[in-house]
């Protein structure tokens, strides 16, 4: 996993694609939020966001 992040950062640095960083960050945050909220009492409130 660490190699992937290093390669992704090198790609964004070389190609000047820094606008991808906020998109990737938001996708990761939403993914973690969905995974952690499954099966909990918070799940119905999370799904109203989407």
N, C-alpha and C positions, 0 to 999 in steps of 0.2 A: 504494500500500500504506500509505503514511503517513497519508493521509486516512481510510482505513478504521479505523486504530488510534485516531486522534483522535476520530472519530465514535463508535466503540465505547466509549471512555473517557467521552465526554460523556454517552452513553446510560446507562452504569452509574452515573455520578455523579448524574445528574438523577433517575433512577428508583430509586436506592438498591439497585442489584443487584450489590453488590460480591462476593457469593458466587459470581458467575460467573467472577471472575478466576482462582481456583485451577483450576477446571474447564477453562477455555480454555488456561491455561498447561500443564496436564498433557497435554491433547490435542495441543498444539503440540510438546511435548517428545517424546511417543511418535511423532508423525508424522515428526519429524526423525530420530529414532532408527531408524525403519524404513527411511526413504529412504537414510540413510547406511550402513546395514548390509547392504543388498541387494548380493549378489555378493561378499561378503567371507566370511572364515572365521568371523566372529563370528555370522553369521546364524542357524545352528542353535541357538545359545544364547539369542539374542534371542527366537526364536519359542517357546521353552519358557516364557517369561514369560506369554505369552498363552494 
